[in-house]
């Protein structure tokens, strides 16, 4: 993916799917893994946001470097 907003949207969608899956009641009591604390959700959200910020910074640097014109070599 090349669009930072698209990457952020995907990470938010994945995080939402994971938290919904973990917070929904289990169908089988033997597969219960326990409740998800708000602290865990906040850690995952912070990790997703930091990854998105780093990806956006790197992408903007790549885009700026790619848009600079290349100087042609000249003979002496």
N, C-alpha and C positions, 0 to 999 in steps of 0.2 A: 504494500500500500504506500502511496506517495502523499496522501493528504493527511495532515496531522489531525484535522477535525474528524475525518472518517475513522482514523485510528482510535481517537478518544471515544467516539460513539460506539465503536466495536468493543472497546474495553469496558465501557459502562454497561453495555448490553450483556457481556459475559459475566460481569460482576453481579448484575441484577439477577441473571439466571441462576448463578451459583447460590446467592443468598436466598432466593425463593425456594430453591431445592433443599437447602439445609434447614430452612425455617418451617417448611410444610410438615404436617404430621405424617409419620411413616405409615406405610400400609401394613408392615409386619413389625411387631414389637421387638423381635430379635435383631432387626437391622437398625435400631435406634442408635444414633451416634451422639446424641445429646444436643442441647440447644446451642445456638450460636450467640455469643455475647456481642454487645454493641462495640466493645473494644476490638474484637476480631474484624467486624465489618469496617470499622474506621481504619484499621491497619491495611486491609485490602484496598480500601478506597484511596488511602494515601499513597500506597504503592502504585496503583493505577494512574493516579494523577501525576506522580513523579516520573513515571515512564513516559507518559504523554508529553510532559514538559521537556524532558531530555530529547525525545524524538522530534519535537517541534523545533528545538534549538539546533539540533544537528541538521535537520532538513533545511532550515533557513540558511545555514552556513553553506550547505551544498548548493542550494539554489543561487545564492549570491556569487559563489565561486564559479558556477557554471555560466552565469550571465555576464561575467567580465570578458571583454574581447581579448582574443589571443593576438599577441604582437608577432608579426611576421619577421623572420630573421632577415637581415639585410647583409649583402656582401660588403666587405670592407673597401 
